[in-house]
């Protein structure tokens, strides 16, 4: 028998969570499971269609897929209002005459309405939730919208595997490639695919529930220890870390709201040059003491024969690099103006620290020609020659320099898919080895603990 996808709703706070459970799930276990999911007390009653579910299973209480179960403390019973006291003065009774004339008696007290039984204020939602509404779909739908609009797993899976929402499938594959692989394997059988998705929901819900339960139990323990001993070192560290993480999270949210560009990639400063008449992109680095070039770059530009090996040595900075020698005078052309520079040639194996950084303009060159890095205008300004050259944009740089020139999205996607496939094969191989050794997976152990 397939699992039932139900929604648990906290009638006080409005918090809700969807979970798929077997029809044979006991109400007592559901009450314990709902406590961390919607932040209620394990003793709070569960109400379904006006009935308090105190015992039995989901199936025996007629809970079906799509049902909404309300959890919350039972409202206190209110006493009916006391009847008004009888009048002290005698009055004339014209009720018989009024009744004979067919006129209602205005003095007659209305019949008291029967006291309503304890009911679920959200019971009427079950009918709409479980109605025969079809799948909800619209153009440019993302994965979150698809899940929120289609709580029915059959509708969700059918749309997820359709050609119209391939972007949602790719989004899910990015977050959980294993579940997508299982869904793809069951693409021809909708019931099988639905079962795969429901099993994933059950495992995720149980894992999340027990994680929250463990966290709540840990916090209660630390609170008790702190009440007993305000100087408890572990308890103070626990709440100190909790406050610190909260502050970090608040800073992160403020940063994402105020300047989210801080999470983006920062493009380094490159300019176009000509060295010895040949085009060469140069990296501008005001933190480098001298202008350096790799052995291969010097060979390509035809200045390797000018290297003075008497200046060979070792450059020491973050690491150490081998210096092959120095070219004392080399011509570099920028924006049509030719300058002279001194270049230190480094060994390729232990050269610039980055194989893609083959030519670097250092502080010696920048100070000699009184250069100014103008970030407002995105340019490098030379006082000597009175010229300005713009820093290169992403589309002007190859991928190895942080740009997008030559980028092939199809090849990149194929590379990612191959990496995911290899990872899945490796995971499956490890799972098979664990089964041969008789070991249970962590999730299986969690479910066994949940049943206990």
Steps between C-alpha positions, in 0.01 A plus 500: 500500500639841401582767753264786584618856442340701781544851635548567871385846609556679831163663569658764726806617305395401148824304448455204267700219345420231244609143561435163337424216742373142469127452572595272792675785685383519862343824621730497803806493273351774280451720809868463593606558140287815469654664809829608337349542153251774593643592843220377722479290816497118466193499725295727272204321340485430128169600341364379167160606364380604844613180672783469748723210392609336824588147390513263205670555167460745214303242301266411788423871548413542129796730431563508125762656274470878497350524849587786733539411866482780754718488811455725799372522856129434544303819569367540851128422533289809561193498724169601335380848594273516805134581431390854592344535845121506522341842521393605849183679383200312358440541127201430279534194278367564148671195348175314449344792315809555288520134414136499395564793269805329350743762632830380652550576865780758537543418866564133443864402562669338199574132527863448601719366223657161569857525624734425212719197533878542487571549130793559273488852354694373198284194434339656194841534336524123462221491247665760281847349539384150411277615216560387146707806409741429221868588478589871524746613236609826337792621292841570657408310816785432742536198727365670813191622315444153354514337843280761671234494227486120476491334844356188337809285427346353185444845353844621607686202352306508173587869450859459616566231239322688221681680220347832608683512834847368417644801685337377824648153448845652446458714813409193706790310344739771616382462862435123506635305202415163656124561522499626140683187385238284674216704346656471155526123543125487574399751231279251313301403811323791670409295808860387544627857459242622750617233745860615459402859578286401800781288642731800465248722683461248783876467550553876485211571739607239753862612484400865539259414782759310700761768441266762641401271787865446589570874483201580723602235754856638502375853561271390784790314659726805478229727640459265797875488557519878486221537756676253727843657457521842326878450468468172308773525235343272238154660530644851471703395197188345340291816532798719412547309174127521434503879539814529287349292218182707515703820463696351210176398329354849548814653349476261205136595433582870528792459261284314246241777521737798494781392263455145365776568246745411779417134430588535134827435323748788497674542166872571525662796320632417152605729215595449136867553415754427229841368603770490233222568246286202606165524677499390863245544780662635819376460855528824701615424855597793722587251774783344299842655553626442145371426151527129429441266208491124460764311301247390237364853459852643455571233241174572315571875493855448374693660788635184663842550341532830690482337846798584721556183702732681742181619673370148558386422851197431715201730550350473848144608580201287593708215363834476326559512125805450281627801305667412168633849435406850393433681172639849563319687222193386310252704299135498610234684300178621668236698308753577226763638740822302546667472841810319617488253786714254691360147521594220738455157338379221727518123472171353374493217753545734798432833339208737544302264722226477236556343160239736353684809629775523237574876502466729801554877516647570841551804718836585341331563163201680655713737709751570223226629269290649783200283428165535675247219535174686433221267614235769453572504126622137493831598347876519553621858456861577400644842583790421268355535152169628642306191396216295644435133428184322609504183705367202307143375548395138554412441134853609403672246727535124475354273765842435653517872582150519646327603178235346278669505160484154346254372761291206376191451721413165343845361570490638854160340568620171355806511725280561806265215404793263458635599841156441657469162327843394625408614850177297492688191383750543781221544756320191372822302517554611860138411590542153350818449700321608819217256432745216443658578836156494662500867596187713490496840341464800731149574369384144561621528856310824538175343381543205734551741786187687393291181510630424848 
